[in-house]
Amino acid sequence: MADKRNTRRHRKRLTLKFGVRESDRFAFTEDISPHGMFIKTANAAPPGSTIKIDLSLSEDDVVTMEARVMWAKKVPANMVRLVRKCGMGVRIVRFVAGETRYHSLCEELHAR
């Protein structure tokens, strides 16, 4: 499948909580960009759904956003570490808090 993104994603592992109604599942990012991210998880939401994300930039700095699941690949929980791209690719719909801090991180990663 061809990559349809216009922006480059940067490898970055960050802790996050996500969920459809509330952010109650733990996961990690594998890569991020100003417009989206890949979330590594065995609990991927269905494509087309909107999820809430609480992304931890540090212990005291959490960015809250809503995102749309663009694609998902589900695997059994015991296989998550073995399968390269299991989880979901999401596009950020809107920021609830921390938009400036998130974009600053993306710019910093792009400058490297």
A tleap script that builds the chain and sets N, CA, C and O, in Angstrom:
source leaprc.protein.ff14SB
mol = sequence {
  NMET ALA ASP LYS ARG ASN THR ARG ARG HIE
  ARG LYS ARG LEU THR LEU LYS PHE GLY VAL
  ARG GLU SER ASP ARG PHE ALA PHE THR GLU
  ASP ILE SER PRO HIE GLY MET PHE ILE LYS
  THR ALA ASN ALA ALA PRO PRO GLY SER THR
  ILE LYS ILE ASP LEU SER LEU SER GLU ASP
  ASP VAL VAL THR MET GLU ALA ARG VAL MET
  TRP ALA LYS LYS VAL PRO ALA ASN MET VAL
  ARG LEU VAL ARG LYS CYS GLY MET GLY VAL
  ARG ILE VAL ARG PHE VAL ALA GLY GLU THR
  ARG TYR HIE SER LEU CYS GLU GLU LEU HIE
  ALA CARG
}
set mol.1.N position { 0.845 -1.179 0.000 }
set mol.1.CA position { 0.000 0.000 0.000 }
set mol.1.C position { 0.894 1.247 0.000 }
set mol.1.O position { 1.819 1.351 0.805 }
set mol.2.N position { 0.623 2.154 -0.872 }
set mol.2.CA position { 1.418 3.368 -1.008 }
set mol.2.C position { 1.117 4.335 0.129 }
set mol.2.O position { -0.017 4.437 0.597 }
set mol.3.N position { 2.145 5.036 0.559 }
set mol.3.CA position { 2.008 6.039 1.608 }
set mol.3.C position { 1.416 7.301 1.000 }
set mol.3.O position { 1.992 7.872 0.074 }
set mol.4.N position { 0.263 7.744 1.515 }
set mol.4.CA position { -0.451 8.890 0.948 }
set mol.4.C position { -0.214 10.179 1.730 }
set mol.4.O position { -0.814 11.208 1.420 }
set mol.5.N position { 0.655 10.133 2.743 }
set mol.5.CA position { 0.888 11.311 3.566 }
set mol.5.C position { 1.717 12.355 2.839 }
set mol.5.O position { 2.592 12.018 2.041 }
set mol.6.N position { 1.439 13.624 3.116 }
set mol.6.CA position { 2.228 14.730 2.577 }
set mol.6.C position { 3.319 15.170 3.552 }
set mol.6.O position { 4.270 15.839 3.149 }
set mol.7.N position { 3.194 14.802 4.827 }
set mol.7.CA position { 4.179 15.194 5.830 }
set mol.7.C position { 4.926 13.971 6.329 }
set mol.7.O position { 4.385 12.866 6.376 }
set mol.8.N position { 6.160 14.187 6.695 }
set mol.8.CA position { 7.011 13.106 7.177 }
set mol.8.C position { 6.734 12.826 8.642 }
set mol.8.O position { 6.597 13.748 9.446 }
set mol.9.N position { 6.653 11.550 8.983 }
set mol.9.CA position { 6.500 11.177 10.386 }
set mol.9.C position { 7.874 10.914 10.980 }
set mol.9.O position { 8.798 10.496 10.282 }
set mol.10.N position { 7.994 11.163 12.269 }
set mol.10.CA position { 9.266 10.997 12.967 }
set mol.10.C position { 9.113 9.937 14.045 }
set mol.10.O position { 8.145 9.949 14.805 }
set mol.11.N position { 10.070 9.023 14.109 }
set mol.11.CA position { 10.028 7.974 15.123 }
set mol.11.C position { 10.137 8.612 16.501 }
set mol.11.O position { 11.088 9.336 16.795 }
set mol.12.N position { 9.152 8.331 17.334 }
set mol.12.CA position { 9.149 8.850 18.696 }
set mol.12.C position { 8.235 7.977 19.538 }
set mol.12.O position { 7.062 7.794 19.213 }
set mol.13.N position { 8.778 7.440 20.619 }
set mol.13.CA position { 7.982 6.601 21.512 }
set mol.13.C position { 7.534 7.444 22.697 }
set mol.13.O position { 8.344 7.888 23.511 }
set mol.14.N position { 6.233 7.651 22.773 }
set mol.14.CA position { 5.621 8.391 23.868 }
set mol.14.C position { 4.496 7.554 24.456 }
set mol.14.O position { 3.850 6.790 23.739 }
set mol.15.N position { 4.262 7.691 25.735 }
set mol.15.CA position { 3.168 6.998 26.405 }
set mol.15.C position { 1.876 7.771 26.191 }
set mol.15.O position { 1.870 9.002 26.185 }
set mol.16.N position { 0.790 7.041 26.016 }
set mol.16.CA position { -0.508 7.703 25.872 }
set mol.16.C position { -1.618 6.838 26.416 }
set mol.16.O position { -1.454 5.634 26.614 }
set mol.17.N position { -2.743 7.465 26.653 }
set mol.17.CA position { -3.988 6.774 26.976 }
set mol.17.C position { -4.982 7.168 25.893 }
set mol.17.O position { -4.993 8.314 25.443 }
set mol.18.N position { -5.819 6.218 25.473 }
set mol.18.CA position { -6.800 6.513 24.435 }
set mol.18.C position { -8.077 5.724 24.687 }
set mol.18.O position { -8.098 4.783 25.481 }
set mol.19.N position { -9.136 6.124 24.001 }
set mol.19.CA position { -10.397 5.414 24.072 }
set mol.19.C position { -11.457 6.129 23.261 }
set mol.19.O position { -11.285 7.286 22.880 }
set mol.20.N position { -12.550 5.439 22.999 }
set mol.20.CA position { -13.635 6.020 22.213 }
set mol.20.C position { -14.441 6.993 23.069 }
set mol.20.O position { -14.679 8.125 22.645 }
set mol.21.N position { -14.858 6.588 24.241 }
set mol.21.CA position { -15.643 7.468 25.111 }
set mol.21.C position { -14.756 8.235 26.087 }
set mol.21.O position { -14.978 9.418 26.344 }
set mol.22.N position { -13.747 7.546 26.628 }
set mol.22.CA position { -12.797 8.163 27.536 }
set mol.22.C position { -11.437 7.505 27.329 }
set mol.22.O position { -11.352 6.385 26.826 }
set mol.23.N position { -10.391 8.196 27.712 }
set mol.23.CA position { -9.032 7.684 27.527 }
set mol.23.C position { -8.717 6.702 28.649 }
set mol.23.O position { -8.242 7.101 29.712 }
set mol.24.N position { -8.982 5.417 28.412 }
set mol.24.CA position { -8.803 4.425 29.470 }
set mol.24.C position { -7.887 3.256 29.080 }
set mol.24.O position { -7.712 2.326 29.867 }
set mol.25.N position { -7.307 3.292 27.886 }
set mol.25.CA position { -6.402 2.225 27.450 }
set mol.25.C position { -5.006 2.807 27.251 }
set mol.25.O position { -4.842 3.890 26.689 }
set mol.26.N position { -4.006 2.068 27.721 }
set mol.26.CA position { -2.624 2.517 27.595 }
set mol.26.C position { -2.004 2.001 26.305 }
set mol.26.O position { -2.308 0.895 25.859 }
set mol.27.N position { -1.130 2.813 25.706 }
set mol.27.CA position { -0.430 2.430 24.480 }
set mol.27.C position { 0.791 3.328 24.325 }
set mol.27.O position { 1.096 4.144 25.195 }
set mol.28.N position { 1.492 3.159 23.186 }
set mol.28.CA position { 2.668 3.959 22.870 }
set mol.28.C position { 2.582 4.445 21.434 }
set mol.28.O position { 1.992 3.790 20.575 }
set mol.29.N position { 3.178 5.599 21.188 }
set mol.29.CA position { 3.338 6.024 19.795 }
set mol.29.C position { 4.568 5.329 19.243 }
set mol.29.O position { 5.490 4.981 19.981 }
set mol.30.N position { 4.568 5.134 17.946 }
set mol.30.CA position { 5.762 4.630 17.277 }
set mol.30.C position { 6.359 5.740 16.414 }
set mol.30.O position { 7.576 5.849 16.264 }
set mol.31.N position { 5.468 6.561 15.849 }
set mol.31.CA position { 5.909 7.735 15.109 }
set mol.31.C position { 4.829 8.806 15.185 }
set mol.31.O position { 3.653 8.515 15.404 }
set mol.32.N position { 5.265 10.071 14.997 }
set mol.32.CA position { 4.329 11.194 15.076 }
set mol.32.C position { 4.632 12.199 13.971 }
set mol.32.O position { 5.739 12.241 13.434 }
set mol.33.N position { 3.636 12.999 13.645 }
set mol.33.CA position { 3.789 14.125 12.720 }
set mol.33.C position { 2.835 15.219 13.210 }
set mol.33.O position { 2.045 14.978 14.122 }
set mol.34.N position { 2.896 16.412 12.620 }
set mol.34.CA position { 1.968 17.469 13.038 }
set mol.34.C position { 0.494 17.106 12.822 }
set mol.34.O position { -0.386 17.698 13.446 }
set mol.35.N position { 0.224 16.137 11.942 }
set mol.35.CA position { -1.168 15.827 11.583 }
set mol.35.C position { -1.655 14.464 12.051 }
set mol.35.O position { -2.846 14.172 11.940 }
set mol.36.N position { -0.765 13.621 12.572 }
set mol.36.CA position { -1.192 12.298 12.980 }
set mol.36.C position { -0.098 11.505 13.647 }
set mol.36.O position { 0.986 12.021 13.919 }
set mol.37.N position { -0.393 10.236 13.910 }
set mol.37.CA position { 0.570 9.369 14.577 }
set mol.37.C position { 0.182 7.909 14.385 }
set mol.37.O position { -0.945 7.584 14.012 }
set mol.38.N position { 1.158 7.041 14.654 }
set mol.38.CA position { 0.878 5.611 14.689 }
set mol.38.C position { 0.901 5.188 16.142 }
set mol.38.O position { 1.864 5.453 16.860 }
set mol.39.N position { -0.176 4.521 16.578 }
set mol.39.CA position { -0.301 4.058 17.952 }
set mol.39.C position { -0.165 2.546 17.959 }
set mol.39.O position { -0.956 1.844 17.330 }
set mol.40.N position { 0.839 2.043 18.672 }
set mol.40.CA position { 1.064 0.601 18.775 }
set mol.40.C position { 0.211 0.065 19.914 }
set mol.40.O position { 0.398 0.431 21.074 }
set mol.41.N position { -0.738 -0.817 19.563 }
set mol.41.CA position { -1.658 -1.367 20.551 }
set mol.41.C position { -2.336 -2.631 20.008 }
set mol.41.O position { -2.489 -2.794 18.798 }
set mol.42.N position { -2.732 -3.504 20.904 }
set mol.42.CA position { -3.532 -4.672 20.527 }
set mol.42.C position { -5.014 -4.322 20.553 }
set mol.42.O position { -5.846 -5.116 20.116 }
set mol.43.N position { -5.350 -3.135 21.065 }
set mol.43.CA position { -6.746 -2.706 21.227 }
set mol.43.C position { -7.124 -1.618 20.233 }
set mol.43.O position { -7.711 -0.607 20.618 }
set mol.44.N position { -6.799 -1.809 18.975 }
set mol.44.CA position { -7.079 -0.790 17.959 }
set mol.44.C position { -8.580 -0.573 17.798 }
set mol.44.O position { -9.365 -1.522 17.803 }
set mol.45.N position { -8.960 0.689 17.657 }
set mol.45.CA position { -10.360 1.049 17.386 }
set mol.45.C position { -10.619 0.857 15.889 }
set mol.45.O position { -9.676 0.885 15.098 }
set mol.46.N position { -11.856 0.665 15.496 }
set mol.46.CA position { -12.174 0.463 14.078 }
set mol.46.C position { -11.902 1.710 13.229 }
set mol.46.O position { -12.089 2.829 13.706 }
set mol.47.N position { -11.464 1.534 11.984 }
set mol.47.CA position { -11.264 2.676 11.088 }
set mol.47.C position { -12.541 3.510 10.977 }
set mol.47.O position { -13.648 2.975 10.916 }
set mol.48.N position { -12.362 4.819 10.954 }
set mol.48.CA position { -13.496 5.735 10.872 }
set mol.48.C position { -13.965 6.232 12.219 }
set mol.48.O position { -14.683 7.229 12.288 }
set mol.49.N position { -13.579 5.564 13.293 }
set mol.49.CA position { -14.027 6.012 14.612 }
set mol.49.C position { -13.164 7.171 15.109 }
set mol.49.O position { -12.012 7.330 14.704 }
set mol.50.N position { -13.745 7.968 15.986 }
set mol.50.CA position { -13.030 9.079 16.605 }
set mol.50.C position { -12.641 8.655 18.008 }
set mol.50.O position { -13.470 8.148 18.764 }
set mol.51.N position { -11.367 8.866 18.356 }
set mol.51.CA position { -10.891 8.490 19.682 }
set mol.51.C position { -10.345 9.717 20.405 }
set mol.51.O position { -9.946 10.701 19.783 }
set mol.52.N position { -10.337 9.633 21.722 }
set mol.52.CA position { -9.737 10.660 22.566 }
set mol.52.C position { -8.349 10.170 22.957 }
set mol.52.O position { -8.173 8.993 23.271 }
set mol.53.N position { -7.359 11.068 22.939 }
set mol.53.CA position { -5.986 10.710 23.252 }
set mol.53.C position { -5.428 11.680 24.286 }
set mol.53.O position { -5.561 12.896 24.149 }
set mol.54.N position { -4.801 11.126 25.325 }
set mol.54.CA position { -4.037 11.896 26.301 }
set mol.54.C position { -2.586 11.461 26.126 }
set mol.54.O position { -2.190 10.389 26.584 }
set mol.55.N position { -1.804 12.298 25.463 }
set mol.55.CA position { -0.427 11.990 25.107 }
set mol.55.C position { 0.520 12.618 26.123 }
set mol.55.O position { 0.490 13.830 26.334 }
set mol.56.N position { 1.362 11.797 26.754 }
set mol.56.CA position { 2.292 12.289 27.770 }
set mol.56.C position { 3.609 12.699 27.134 }
set mol.56.O position { 4.366 11.850 26.664 }
set mol.57.N position { 3.887 14.013 27.117 }
set mol.57.CA position { 5.169 14.499 26.622 }
set mol.57.C position { 6.223 14.385 27.720 }
set mol.57.O position { 7.407 14.203 27.435 }
set mol.58.N position { 5.793 14.492 28.963 }
set mol.58.CA position { 6.634 14.279 30.135 }
set mol.58.C position { 5.691 13.907 31.273 }
set mol.58.O position { 4.481 13.789 31.082 }
set mol.59.N position { 6.257 13.728 32.445 }
set mol.59.CA position { 5.438 13.321 33.583 }
set mol.59.C position { 4.338 14.337 33.903 }
set mol.59.O position { 3.240 13.964 34.314 }
set mol.60.N position { 4.644 15.625 33.710 }
set mol.60.CA position { 3.700 16.685 34.056 }
set mol.60.C position { 3.057 17.354 32.852 }
set mol.60.O position { 2.265 18.282 33.018 }
set mol.61.N position { 3.377 16.907 31.645 }
set mol.61.CA position { 2.924 17.594 30.437 }
set mol.61.C position { 2.122 16.642 29.552 }
set mol.61.O position { 2.688 15.766 28.897 }
set mol.62.N position { 0.808 16.820 29.539 }
set mol.62.CA position { -0.081 15.953 28.768 }
set mol.62.C position { -0.793 16.775 27.702 }
set mol.62.O position { -1.354 17.833 27.990 }
set mol.63.N position { -0.765 16.277 26.468 }
set mol.63.CA position { -1.479 16.903 25.353 }
set mol.63.C position { -2.753 16.097 25.129 }
set mol.63.O position { -2.702 14.876 24.983 }
set mol.64.N position { -3.890 16.777 25.101 }
set mol.64.CA position { -5.176 16.117 24.904 }
set mol.64.C position { -5.705 16.463 23.518 }
set mol.64.O position { -5.710 17.625 23.113 }
set mol.65.N position { -6.156 15.422 22.789 }
set mol.65.CA position { -6.632 15.631 21.421 }
set mol.65.C position { -7.689 14.594 21.063 }
set mol.65.O position { -7.876 13.594 21.756 }
set mol.66.N position { -8.371 14.870 19.960 }
set mol.66.CA position { -9.271 13.896 19.344 }
set mol.66.C position { -8.681 13.553 17.989 }
set mol.66.O position { -8.123 14.412 17.307 }
set mol.67.N position { -8.809 12.283 17.603 }
set mol.67.CA position { -8.247 11.836 16.332 }
set mol.67.C position { -9.173 10.824 15.672 }
set mol.67.O position { -9.952 10.141 16.336 }
set mol.68.N position { -9.070 10.747 14.349 }
set mol.68.CA position { -9.856 9.782 13.582 }
set mol.68.C position { -8.937 8.627 13.193 }
set mol.68.O position { -7.825 8.833 12.707 }
set mol.69.N position { -9.425 7.410 13.415 }
set mol.69.CA position { -8.669 6.215 13.046 }
set mol.69.C position { -8.765 6.051 11.530 }
set mol.69.O position { -9.855 5.891 10.981 }
set mol.70.N position { -7.614 6.095 10.864 }
set mol.70.CA position { -7.568 5.986 9.406 }
set mol.70.C position { -7.420 4.530 8.963 }
set mol.70.O position { -7.982 4.127 7.944 }
set mol.71.N position { -6.671 3.750 9.724 }
set mol.71.CA position { -6.504 2.324 9.441 }
set mol.71.C position { -6.123 1.626 10.746 }
set mol.71.O position { -5.598 2.245 11.672 }
set mol.72.N position { -6.397 0.339 10.796 }
set mol.72.CA position { -6.086 -0.428 11.998 }
set mol.72.C position { -5.701 -1.848 11.626 }
set mol.72.O position { -6.245 -2.431 10.689 }
set mol.73.N position { -4.762 -2.389 12.371 }
set mol.73.CA position { -4.352 -3.782 12.201 }
set mol.73.C position { -4.361 -4.418 13.579 }
set mol.73.O position { -3.513 -4.121 14.420 }
set mol.74.N position { -5.338 -5.303 13.802 }
set mol.74.CA position { -5.469 -5.951 15.093 }
set mol.74.C position { -4.712 -7.276 15.090 }
set mol.74.O position { -4.739 -8.030 14.117 }
set mol.75.N position { -4.043 -7.532 16.197 }
set mol.75.CA position { -3.378 -8.809 16.422 }
set mol.75.C position { -3.628 -9.202 17.872 }
set mol.75.O position { -3.939 -8.343 18.698 }
set mol.76.N position { -3.497 -10.496 18.198 }
set mol.76.CA position { -3.650 -10.898 19.604 }
set mol.76.C position { -2.612 -10.192 20.481 }
set mol.76.O position { -1.501 -9.905 20.033 }
set mol.77.N position { -2.980 -9.919 21.718 }
set mol.77.CA position { -2.112 -9.172 22.636 }
set mol.77.C position { -0.731 -9.803 22.781 }
set mol.77.O position { 0.258 -9.083 22.922 }
set mol.78.N position { -0.644 -11.121 22.750 }
set mol.78.CA position { 0.647 -11.779 22.913 }
set mol.78.C position { 1.533 -11.656 21.668 }
set mol.78.O position { 2.697 -12.053 21.708 }
set mol.79.N position { 1.006 -11.115 20.565 }
set mol.79.CA position { 1.771 -10.979 19.332 }
set mol.79.C position { 2.214 -9.532 19.056 }
set mol.79.O position { 2.929 -9.283 18.085 }
set mol.80.N position { 1.799 -8.588 19.893 }
set mol.80.CA position { 2.069 -7.168 19.648 }
set mol.80.C position { 3.564 -6.900 19.482 }
set mol.80.O position { 3.958 -6.141 18.596 }
set mol.81.N position { 4.386 -7.502 20.309 }
set mol.81.CA position { 5.828 -7.257 20.241 }
set mol.81.C position { 6.465 -7.880 18.997 }
set mol.81.O position { 7.552 -7.467 18.592 }
set mol.82.N position { 5.816 -8.850 18.399 }
set mol.82.CA position { 6.388 -9.562 17.257 }
set mol.82.C position { 5.982 -8.976 15.910 }
set mol.82.O position { 6.730 -9.087 14.938 }
set mol.83.N position { 4.821 -8.362 15.842 }
set mol.83.CA position { 4.302 -7.829 14.584 }
set mol.83.C position { 4.709 -6.366 14.463 }
set mol.83.O position { 4.479 -5.572 15.376 }
set mol.84.N position { 5.309 -6.017 13.344 }
set mol.84.CA position { 5.881 -4.674 13.173 }
set mol.84.C position { 4.831 -3.565 13.238 }
set mol.84.O position { 4.998 -2.633 14.025 }
set mol.85.N position { 3.791 -3.622 12.470 }
set mol.85.CA position { 2.796 -2.548 12.428 }
set mol.85.C position { 1.439 -3.041 12.911 }
set mol.85.O position { 0.500 -3.166 12.125 }
set mol.86.N position { 1.343 -3.319 14.200 }
set mol.86.CA position { 0.029 -3.647 14.746 }
set mol.86.C position { -0.421 -2.449 15.570 }
set mol.86.O position { 0.346 -1.909 16.368 }
set mol.87.N position { -1.625 -2.054 15.378 }
set mol.87.CA position { -2.155 -0.884 16.053 }
set mol.87.C position { -2.989 -0.074 15.088 }
set mol.87.O position { -3.765 -0.632 14.311 }
set mol.88.N position { -2.834 1.257 15.132 }
set mol.88.CA position { -3.665 2.088 14.270 }
set mol.88.C position { -2.963 3.386 13.909 }
set mol.88.O position { -2.215 3.959 14.700 }
set mol.89.N position { -3.228 3.824 12.698 }
set mol.89.CA position { -2.779 5.121 12.231 }
set mol.89.C position { -3.919 6.096 12.413 }
set mol.89.O position { -5.040 5.831 11.979 }
set mol.90.N position { -3.645 7.226 13.051 }
set mol.90.CA position { -4.702 8.202 13.320 }
set mol.90.C position { -4.331 9.573 12.770 }
set mol.90.O position { -3.158 9.939 12.695 }
set mol.91.N position { -5.355 10.312 12.392 }
set mol.91.CA position { -5.202 11.710 11.958 }
set mol.91.C position { -5.821 12.595 13.034 }
set mol.91.O position { -6.954 12.369 13.461 }
set mol.92.N position { -5.077 13.589 13.462 }
set mol.92.CA position { -5.559 14.490 14.517 }
set mol.92.C position { -6.687 15.353 13.966 }
set mol.92.O position { -6.540 16.002 12.930 }
set mol.93.N position { -7.819 15.353 14.674 }
set mol.93.CA position { -8.989 16.136 14.279 }
set mol.93.C position { -8.964 17.495 14.974 }
set mol.93.O position { -9.178 18.529 14.340 }
set mol.94.N position { -8.703 17.486 16.276 }
set mol.94.CA position { -8.636 18.741 17.020 }
set mol.94.C position { -7.892 18.531 18.331 }
set mol.94.O position { -7.876 17.439 18.900 }
set mol.95.N position { -7.280 19.616 18.787 }
set mol.95.CA position { -6.589 19.610 20.071 }
set mol.95.C position { -7.518 20.177 21.127 }
set mol.95.O position { -8.202 21.173 20.891 }
set mol.96.N position { -7.543 19.549 22.282 }
set mol.96.CA position { -8.298 20.054 23.418 }
set mol.96.C position { -7.367 20.883 24.300 }
set mol.96.O position { -7.764 21.917 24.837 }
set mol.97.N position { -6.114 20.414 24.444 }
set mol.97.CA position { -5.113 21.135 25.238 }
set mol.97.C position { -3.724 20.728 24.759 }
set mol.97.O position { -3.493 19.568 24.416 }
set mol.98.N position { -2.806 21.684 24.737 }
set mol.98.CA position { -1.414 21.392 24.448 }
set mol.98.C position { -0.991 21.419 22.994 }
set mol.98.O position { 0.055 20.866 22.654 }
set mol.99.N position { -1.771 22.044 22.123 }
set mol.99.CA position { -1.451 22.064 20.697 }
set mol.99.C position { -0.072 22.676 20.432 }
set mol.99.O position { 0.703 22.126 19.650 }
set mol.100.N position { 0.238 23.790 21.063 }
set mol.100.CA position { 1.522 24.465 20.839 }
set mol.100.C position { 2.684 23.564 21.251 }
set mol.100.O position { 3.683 23.478 20.537 }
set mol.101.N position { 2.562 22.897 22.387 }
set mol.101.CA position { 3.629 22.018 22.868 }
set mol.101.C position { 3.815 20.829 21.923 }
set mol.101.O position { 4.945 20.410 21.673 }
set mol.102.N position { 2.734 20.292 21.407 }
set mol.102.CA position { 2.829 19.163 20.475 }
set mol.102.C position { 3.538 19.590 19.185 }
set mol.102.O position { 4.436 18.895 18.710 }
set mol.103.N position { 3.139 20.719 18.626 }
set mol.103.CA position { 3.759 21.188 17.383 }
set mol.103.C position { 5.231 21.561 17.597 }
set mol.103.O position { 6.049 21.390 16.693 }
set mol.104.N position { 5.567 22.062 18.773 }
set mol.104.CA position { 6.971 22.353 19.087 }
set mol.104.C position { 7.802 21.076 19.084 }
set mol.104.O position { 8.929 21.067 18.588 }
set mol.105.N position { 7.249 19.998 19.637 }
set mol.105.CA position { 7.943 18.711 19.625 }
set mol.105.C position { 8.159 18.225 18.197 }
set mol.105.O position { 9.246 17.759 17.858 }
set mol.106.N position { 7.126 18.331 17.355 }
set mol.106.CA position { 7.246 17.902 15.955 }
set mol.106.C position { 8.308 18.716 15.222 }
set mol.106.O position { 9.078 18.164 14.435 }
set mol.107.N position { 8.354 20.024 15.474 }
set mol.107.CA position { 9.378 20.877 14.836 }
set mol.107.C position { 10.774 20.496 15.319 }
set mol.107.O position { 11.719 20.467 14.531 }
set mol.108.N position { 10.902 20.209 16.596 }
set mol.108.CA position { 12.199 19.802 17.145 }
set mol.108.C position { 12.668 18.496 16.506 }
set mol.108.O position { 13.842 18.374 16.154 }
set mol.109.N position { 11.788 17.532 16.354 }
set mol.109.CA position { 12.139 16.255 15.742 }
set mol.109.C position { 12.499 16.437 14.269 }
set mol.109.O position { 13.400 15.771 13.759 }
set mol.110.N position { 11.799 17.334 13.593 }
set mol.110.CA position { 12.062 17.581 12.172 }
set mol.110.C position { 13.435 18.238 11.966 }
set mol.110.O position { 14.098 17.997 10.957 }
set mol.111.N position { 13.849 19.059 12.919 }
set mol.111.CA position { 15.130 19.766 12.815 }
set mol.111.C position { 16.331 18.837 12.979 }
set mol.111.O position { 17.436 19.168 12.549 }
set mol.112.N position { 16.119 17.671 13.603 }
set mol.112.CA position { 17.236 16.735 13.844 }
set mol.112.C position { 17.702 16.071 12.591 }
set mol.112.O position { 18.629 15.261 12.629 }
savepdb mol mol.pdb
quit
